[in-house]
Amino acid sequence: MLPKLLRTRREVVCQQAVELVTDYLEGALSRADRRRFEKHLAGCPHCTEYLAQMRATIELTGTVTAEDLPGPVQDEFIDLYRRWRADQAGETQDDGRG
């Protein structure tokens, strides 16, 4: 799901571009959102470089599956994700949007 700000604004700002890179690379953006994203990239050398770095990282690291990680590392990632989600939920409640 797209960030609320992207749904309500016509132009993408750098923070949104960074958040949308994965969806862009996976082809998960709608046609309109992809056009807005690419329009931002055309005028922003910083985000263009960030996208290039992400592509290079993916190319160099390949694909990592859960089976590639030892059990303790999987557990650590799951715990990290759960803490991140809890922090996100707390921020949403704290700013009055939740």
N, C-alpha and C positions, 0 to 999 in steps of 0.2 A: 504494500500500500504506500502511496506517495505521501511525503510529508505534507502537513496541512498547508504550510506556506506555499509550496509548489502548486497546490491545487487552487490557491486564491490569487497568485501573482502570475503575470504573463512571462516575466523574465526570471531566469535562474541566477542566483548569486553563488559565489564561490563555495560557501559552506554546503549549499544544496548540491552543487556539482560533485563535491567530494562524497557526499552521502549517496549519490546516484550512480557512481562509477560502476559498482558491481552489477546493478540492474542493466546499465548500458552495455557492459561487456557481455552479459548473458542474453541480451536481446529481449529483456523483460519490460522495457518502457513502451508506453503507447506511442503511436506515430507522432502525435502532437508533443508529447513530453520529450521524445527523442529529438525532434526539431529544435525545441527550446534549449535542450542540453547542447546540441551541436552548435547552435547560434552562440551560446555562451563560450564554448570552446574556441570558436573562430575569433573572438575578441579578447581572450584571456590566455596569455602565454603561460601563466602559472598553472592553471588547471589543465592546459594541454600537456604540460610537462608532467604533471601528476598522473594523468591518464597514461602517458608513455611509460612512466615508472611502474605503474600497476601492470601494464602489459608485459614489460620486461620481467617483473617479479614472477608473474604467472608462467611465462615461458621458461624461466630459469629453474623454478621450483617444481613445475609439473603439477600433478594432482596428488593430493594426500587424502587418503581415505581413513576412516576410523580404524580399520584393521591394520593400517600402517603404524599406528601409535600404540605403545605399551599401555596396559591397563591403567597404571598410575597417572600417566600423562592424559589419557582420556578423562579420568576422574577429575584431574586438575582443570581441564578445559570446561567440563560440565559445571564444576563449582564456580569458576570464573564467570561463565555465562549466567548462571543463576544470580550471582551477586550483581552483575551488570543490570540484569532485568529488574531486580529489586530496587537498585539505584534509580533506574529510569522511571519506575512506577512511583517512587518517592518524589522525584522531581516533578512529575506530572501533577501529583496531588499538591505539592508545595506551591506551584504557580497558579493554582486555582482552575486549571483546565481539566483536572481529573475528577 
